[in-house]
Structure formats: C-alpha cells, structure tokens
Amino acid sequence: MVSESRSVSGVTYTPAEAGYFEKRSLKRTAGFWGIWGIGIAAVISGDFSGWNFGLASAGFGGMLIAFVLVVVMYFTMLFSIGEMSAAMPHTGGAYSFARAAMGPWGGFITGLAETIEYVATTAVIVYFSAAYANGITSVLFGFELPGWMWWVILYAVFILLNMAGAAVSFAFALVVAVVSIAILAVFAVLAIVSGQFSVDNLFDIVPDAGQTEFLPHGVLPILFALPFAMWFFLGIEELPLVAEEAHNPTKDIPRAGIVGMITLVICGAAVLVLNPGINGSEALGVSAEPLLDGFRAILPDGLAAVLSAFALIGLLASLQGIMFAYGRNMYSLSRAGYYPKVLSLTGKRQTPWVALLVGAVIGFVALIVVDLTGGSAGSGGAIVLNIAVWGAVLAYVLQMASFIILRRVFPNANRPYVSPTGVAGAVVAGIIALAIFLGFLLNEAFRPAIVAIAVVYVVGLVLFAVFGRSRLVLSPEEEYALSGGMHGDPQAEGYDAMEKDVFPG
C-alpha cells in the first residue's frame, strides 16, 4: 500500500491500511420487516411519554396543529431521505447526504448533529426507563436503586444486546415493536369502550384572557409544542443507517420508512386524542407517565405495577432502536476518519462495539452532569430531551438542503427511488424544521439545550480542524461524493473502488 496522501476540498485523504475495511465490516441480515421493526422500535416510546408536555405549552388545539405540521414534515422528509438513501446505499445516512452535497465540513456538521440527536435520545430513554423500572421493583419486590445504578444496568444490558450481532438486534427490535403497538391498541380499545372518554376533557385548560378553549394560550405556543409533537416520530429517519446490513437497501429502506411512518401516525393520533380525552389535557400536560395514567383511569389501581411494566416495554424498544442508530452513525463517521478510527472497529460479531460503548459513556456522563446541576428536581429528562430534538432539527434542515443541492449538482446519479414530492417536499420539510428551530430560540426553557449543543460543536469543530480533516479515508460515503455519485455502493463495488484512482502509485 502506498503512503502518499491527497488533498481535496480542504481535507486530506490517506490510503487505508491493509485489512482496514475487513476490521470494520457489517453483516447483511435485515429484510423489510427487520428494517421496519428497528424504525418503529426507535420511535415507539414517544407514544408512552414525553409528547404530552406539548399540551401544557399550547393546549389540545395547539398540540393538534403541531402534530399535523410535524406529520407533514416527516412524510415529505422521508420521501427525500428515501431518495437519497436509495442512491447512497451505505451506512453514513445524514452525514453521507450532506458530505455529497456540501463537502467534508457540511458532512461533519450534519453527522455530528445526528450523533448528538441519537446519543441524547438514548440518554433520555435510559432516564425515563430507570424511573419506570425503579417503580416496578419498589412495588413488586420492595427495593429501590439510585438512578445512576439503573442507568449503568440499562446501558450495559443493551450494549451487550447490540453487540450480540445485527440479526439479534433486528429480531429483538421487531418483537418489542409489535408488543408495544399491541399495548397501544389495548389502550385505544379500552379507552373507547370504557365510556370515560369525553371531548370536554380535551379542552379543559382554562384559556388565558382573550384566548379560546381550542388555543388557550394563543397561537405562538404552537411553536413551543412542535418539539413535543416530534417525539411521536423522532428516530424514524435513522433507517438509512441500516443500508450495509440490509439485503435490499435501495428498495426496502424507502418502503420501510413510509410504511413505518403510516404506522406511527395511526398510533400517535390515537394516543393524542384518547389519552387526554380520558385524563384531561390539563392533568396530562404535566404527567410523567401519561399512558400509565390513562390505564389507571380505566382499570383498577392494583394493576399499576403491571401497567408500568407494559410502559417499560415501549421505552426499552426505543432504547434498542436508538442505540443501534448512534452506533452506526458513529461507526460511519469513524470509518471515514472524521471521528477517531478506533470507533469503527466491529469485531467477530460484526457490530460497532467500540462506538456503542463510547456513546453509552458519553450519554451516562451527560445524565450525571444534568442530575448534579438540577436534574434531580425533575428537569433532567426534559433538558436532555430538548438536546436530542434540537440536534435532530439541525440534522433535518441540513438533510433537506442536501437533497435540493444533490438534485442540481448530481443530476446523473442513479436514483432507484424518486421522491414523489421532489424539491417542493424538501422545501416544505425544511421550512417546518426551521420553524421548530425558531421555537427553540424563542422559548427560554430550551436555552440549556442550545448552550449544551453549542459547546459540543465548538469542541467538535476544533478537533476536526486540528486532527480529523488530515486523516480521512476513502470510505463508500467519501467515494460517492468524490465521484459525483458514480461510486460508493459497497455491495456492488467493494470498499476500495477508488483507491487506485486517487492513489495511483
């Protein structure tokens, strides 16, 4: 192997060492339903908790409008992402799209936003799962553990599960996704037949002076409710990260995204209407266990621990799905050299075990820091949730910009799937994502999340400028960008298709 390097677009590529990609290999194990299951699993906990805080911000009417806007954003965004993922069937996802459209710096900024999103989302789910688990053990077995011990246990169990191999990850995700949907279906049926549902409960928040029952706090709080409406769907966009572990990524990833989104809209709409229709929007808007409170209102109190276990299943489903996502996101950025290359090592079971472990350590440390600075008073989960949503919104805006740019600069690239809404759909999704971004800036309660992400970005950009940009490798994502969309399919070409062109020596 030659030792020369090549500078392109302000970064430097070096040849991959012998066996580099063999040490970073993934295994193709997922069909359509496996991909659908990992997407649903990543999201489904949003139906169990978190979304309901939007009711306190904007009332039921404002939350309903926010839900509709977010549904439009996710559908049009998934159409765009489906087109890009089919054209770029490699693990990079958002980083890959932005790298091809906006160069190495754009790829790094977008990839880092997605890392923040998935690592923070995993931490949020660990935080809430620990609370549910502690409640269950307290009632059923008479013992409790400190929060940090539950965090260690949950991270350890799911790191081991994800390290067991992709086939195990996809199978587990599919099972818990189906079980979680079944739990939501049971709740919907019970809510309808119980006779306790009332439309009046939806509008029980006392309006501010001059406002209406539909929008009790006015129009502006709709912006504040948008991040909570996103919680119904946050994570479904991770599916392109499955590309190198899918049997037929160009066909199954776009299709699984749309079918998954339809599934989530049905589940989310049922919970959004029926849950406050049972408990009342005012009470549910401050509930830490909204779905459990819905079950409590319908069924005898003696079932509380069992129902907590049901809710925990939904949270654990998302813990599995989102941990899978941050592992693959960090793996792809590491394999290309943006992050330390050790993070992309996969081992005998062909899973990115180092990335999974490091992401868990970062999430655990973040929870400890938040807990020590006020999280014990109940704000910890909300702070980290806002970090996750803000990272997601930034990644969404950059991905939609990438779609528009790629349509123009890579007109001859192969596109096995074409978005039915085209550039117009990407513009709509981008505008709604920018509105959510604006809502963050205007809401003082979200400021800690913005400050935290700003600090991460300053550190990340400095490290990339000083170290990362001079150590890049021709991974499939980089080959696609450098070849104008002509190379980069590892399934068809292998992992070194362009090395002899870039390093002719």
N, C-alpha and C positions, 0 to 999 in steps of 0.2 A: 504494500500500500504506500502511495506517495505521501510525502509530508507537507506538500505545498498547501497554500490556502488561497481563497478567492474572496475579494470584497465586492459586495453588491448592495446597493441601496443603504449604505451606511452601516452594514453589518459584515462580518467576516465568516465564511464557511470553511470548515476544515474537514478533511476526509474522515469517514467513520473508521474506527479501528477494526481489525479483523474480529468477526463474531459479534460486532456491536448490536446489530438488529436481532441476531439469534438470542441474545441475552434479554431482549425486550420484545418477545413475541407474545401474541394473544391467540386464543383458540376460537375458531368459529363453531358456535354451539347454538345460536339463537335463531328460531324461526319467527314467524309473525306473532304468534301468541306470547312467546317469550319476551319479545320487544314491547308488545302492548302491556304485558304484565309489569315489566320494570318501569314503564312510564306511569302507569296507574299507581303502582306502589309508591313511587316517589312523591306523588301529589296527594294521595287519599287522606292523609292526616289533616289536611286543610278543612275537610268536612267535619272533623271531630273537634277542632279547637282553633282559635286564632282569628278566624274570619269575623266572628261576632262583634269584635271591638269596633268595627265599622258602623254598627247600629248606634253606638253611643256617639260617634262622630257626626253622623248625618241622618239618623233615624232610618226607618224601614224604607221610605221612599228614596232617600238619598243612596242607601245601600243597594237598592234595586237598580237604580240608574247606573251606579258604579259597576254592578255585576254585568249589566248589558254591555257597557262600554268595554269592560275587560274581556268579555266573551268575543266581541268583535275584534279586539286587538289580538287575542290568542289565535283565533281562526286565521286571520289574514297573515299573522306572523308565521304560523305553522305551515301555511301554503308556501311562503317564501323560504322558510328553513328547509321544507321538504325538497324544493327545487335545488337548493344549494347542497344539501346532504346527498342527494342522488348523483349530483355532478362531482362531488368530492367524497367518495366512499372510504374515508379514513377517519381515524378517531378524533381528530382535532376539534370538530364541532365549531363553536363560535370563533375560537382562535383561528381555525383554518379559513373560515369565510372572510374574516377581517384581514388576515395575512395576504390573501389573494387580492383583495380589493384595495387595501390601504397600506400595504407594505409591512415590514417587520415590526415597526413601532405600533402600528394600528393593531396588528395581530397580538402583540404582547399586552397592550392596554385592554383589549377585549377579552383575551384569555384570562388575565388577572381579575377582571370584573366577574367572570364566571367562576373562577376559583373562590373568590370572596363569597359569591352567592351560595355555592354548594357547601363550602366548609361551614359558613354561618348557619345555613339552613339545617345542616346536620346537628350543629350545636343546639339550635332551637328545639329540635325534636328530642334530643337527649335530655334537655332541660325539662320539657313537659312530660316525657316518658318517666323520668325519675320521680316526678311528683305523683303520677298515677301509680307507679309501682310501689312507692312507699305507702300510699293509701291502702293498696291491696294487702300488703304484708302486715300492716298495722291492724286491719280488721280481721283478716283470716288467721294470722299466725302470732299476732301480738308483739311484733317487734318492728322497729324503725331503724333506718340507716341515715347518716348525714348525706346531704345532697351530693357532695363530691364523691362519695363512695359509690353511689348509684351511677354517677357519670362514668367512673372508671369501669364498672361492671358492664354497662351498656356498650361503651366504646370497645372494650376487649372482646365481648361476645360477637359483635357484628364485624369487627376486623377479622376475627377467625372465620366467621361465616363467609365473608367476601374472599378471604384467602383460600378457601376450600376449592375454588375453581369456578369458572364462569357458569358451567352447567348447573351447579348448586345454587349460585346466585339467582339465575333466571328462574329456576324451578321454585325456589323459596318465594321470590317476588310474585310470581304468578299465583301461588297458593294464597298468600296473605292478601293480595289484591282482591281475589274473588271472595275471600272470607269478609274482608272489610266492606265490600259492596253489599254482601248479604246482610251484614249488620245494619247498614243504612237502609236497606229495603225493609227489614223488620221494623225499624223505627218509623218509616214512612207509613207502613200499613197500620201499625198501632196508633199512630197519630191521627190517621184518617178515621179509624173505626172507634176510637176512644170517646168521641163526642166532645172532647175538650178543646178542639181547635176552634178559634174564633178570629174573624177578620179584625175585630176591635182590638185584639191583643197586638196586632201588627202595628197599630198606630196609637199606642198608649203612652208615648213620650209627650209630655206637656210642651206645646210649642213655645218658642221664645216670642216676645212681643212682636206682633206684626207678621208672624210666620204661620204656616199651616201644619196640620197634623201629618201631611204627606212629607213635607220638608220642614221638620220642627226647628231646625237651626239655620234654615236658609239654603241657598244654592252653593256657596263657596265650600262648605264642608263635604260636598261630593268629592272634591279633590282629595280631601283627607281620608275618605272612605276607600278610594281606589286601591291603595296598597293592601288593605284587608280583603278586598274583593279578589285581588291577585292570589291570595292564599288558597283559593279554591283550585288554582291551576298551576301555581308556581312549581316548576320542575319538569313539566311535560316536554319542555323544549330540550331536555337533555338527550333525547333519542339519537341524534347524530353521533353521540359519543359511543354508541353501540356498533358503529359501522364495521370495524375489523373483527367483531365477534358475531356478526350476523351472516347467515348463509346467503341471503339475497338482499344486501343493504339498499341497492338502488330502487327496489320495488317495495320492500317491507317497511322501511323506515318512514317514508311519507305516508303510507297507508295506515300504519300503526299510530302515527301521530294524529291523523284525522279521526279515526275510529276511537282512539283514546280520548280525544277532546269531546266527542259526542257523548261518550260515557260519563265524563266528568261534568259536563253541562247538566245532564239529567240528574246526577247525584247532587250537585251543588244547588240546583234550582229547588229540589225537594227539601233540602236542609234549610235553605234560605227562607222559604215560605213556611214550612211546617214547624220548625223549631221555635221561632218567635211567636208563631200562631198558637203554640201551646203555653209557653212560658211568659210571653210578653216581651216586646223589644226593649223596654227599659231595663228589666231584670237581666235579660240575656246579654245586653250590651256590656256588662261588667263581669260576666261569668267566666271563670277559669276552666269550667267543664261544661260547655254548652250542650253537647249531645247527651252527656250523662244527666244533666238537669232535665232535659226533655224526657228521657226514660223515667226519671224519678217522678215526674209529674203524672206519668201514665200508669206506672207499675208500683207495687208495694215497696216500701223502703228497704225491706230485707234483702232485696236483690242488688243493693248498691255496689257491693264488692264485686259481684259477678259482672255487673254493667261496667264497672271500672276496668275489669279485665278485657271486656269487649272493646272499650275505647282504646286500651293499650295496644290491642292488635293493630288498629289503624295507624297508631303512631309508630309502631315497630315496622310496619310495612314501608312507611316513608323513610324510616331510618335506613333500611336496607337499600331502597332505591336511590336516595340522595348520596349515601356513602359510595355506592357504585359510581355515581356521577363524578364526585370530586376525585376519586381515584383515577378515572380515565382522563379527566381534564388535566390533572397534574402530570399524569403519565405522558400525554401527548406534548405538552409544553416542555417537559424534561427531555423527552426523546429528541426533540429538535434543538435542545440546548438553551432554551430561554430560562428554564429552571435548572438547578444542579442535576447532572445526568444520572446520578445515583437514584433519583426518584423514579426513573422509568424501568428499573430492573424488575423482572417478572418472576423469576424462579421456576421451579419444576412444575408448578400448577398453572403457570402462565397467567398470573394475576399480578397487578402492580402493587405488591405488598408494601414496598417502601413508601410509596405515595399514600397508601391507605393509613399507614402508621403515622407518618408525619402530619397528614391532615387531621388525624384524631388528636395528636398532641397540640396542634395549633388551636383546635376547637375547644379542647379541655382547658388550656391556658386562658382562652378568651372568656370562658364561663367563670373561671376562678377570679379573673380580674373584675368582671362585671359584678360578680357576687360580693367581692370585697369593697366595691365602690357604690353599693346601693341595691344590688340585685336581690339581696335577702329581704328587702322590703316589698318585693313583688314585681320590680321593674326589669329584672334580668332578662326574662324571656322576651319581653317586648322590645328591649334595646337590641338584642341580637337578631330578632325577627326583622326589625327595621334595617339593620345592616344587610341582611340577606336580600330583602326586597329592593333596597337601593342598588346593590350590586347587580341584581337581575335586571332592573330597569336600564341601567347603563349598558349592560350587555345587549339588551333588546334594541336600544336605539342604534348602537354600533352595527348590529347584525342587519338591521333594515337598511342602513346606509350602505352596507356592504353589498346587499342584494341589488340595490339600484346601480351602484358603481359597476358590479360584475356584469350586469346586463349590457352595459355600454362598452367596457374595456375587454371583455372576453366573449365577443359575440359568437365565435365559432366553437366554443367549448361544448362538449357533449352534455346534454341535459335530458336524461332519461325520463324525468318527471318535470312538468312545467306548471308553475303556479297558475291556477285559474283566475286569480285576481291581479297577477302581474305586478308592475311597478306601482299602480294605484293602490293595491292592497298593502304593499310595503310602506307606502307613504302614510296610509291610514294608521297602520300599526305603530309606525314611528311617532306620529303626532300624539296618539293616546299615551304612548310610553313617555313622551316629553311632558304631557300633562301631569302624569304621575310624578315625574321628576320635579315639576313645579310645585306640586302639592307638598313634597318633602321640604323644599326650600321655604315654603310659607308657614309650615307647621313647626312651631318651636319645639314640640315634643320629639320631633325627629332629628333634631340637631346633633345629639350624641352619635347617631349612626353616621351622619355625614362627616363629622370630625374623625371618627374612627377610620372610615374608608380613606379619607384624605391622607391620614398618617401612613396607612398601608401603601397607598400609591406613591407617596414621596419616597419611602424606603425601597419599594419595588423598582421604581424608575431609576433611582440612583444605582442600585445593584446591577440592573440590566445594562445601564450605560457604562459602568466601570468594568463589569465582568462578562455578563451574558452575551452581549452583542458581538464579541470577538470569538465565540466558541460555538457557533451554530453548526448544525449537521443537516445534510440533505435528507430529512425525513419525507414521507409522502406529502405532507402538508406543504413543505417548502418546495418540493419538486413541482407540485401543481401550480403554485404561484409563479415560480421562475419560468415555467414552460408555457405560460399563458393558457393553462387549462388543458394542455395536451398530455401531461404526465401526472402521476400521483395516485393511481389505483393499485394498491399493493397486491390485491387479489389477482390482478391480471399481469402485473409487471414485476412483482417482487419489490424489494426495499432499496434497491440501489440503481434504479433505471437511468439516472442522470449523472452518476459519479464519473463515468468515463468522459462525458461531455464537459463537465465543469472542471475536472482534474485530469486533463488528457495525458499527463506524464505517467 
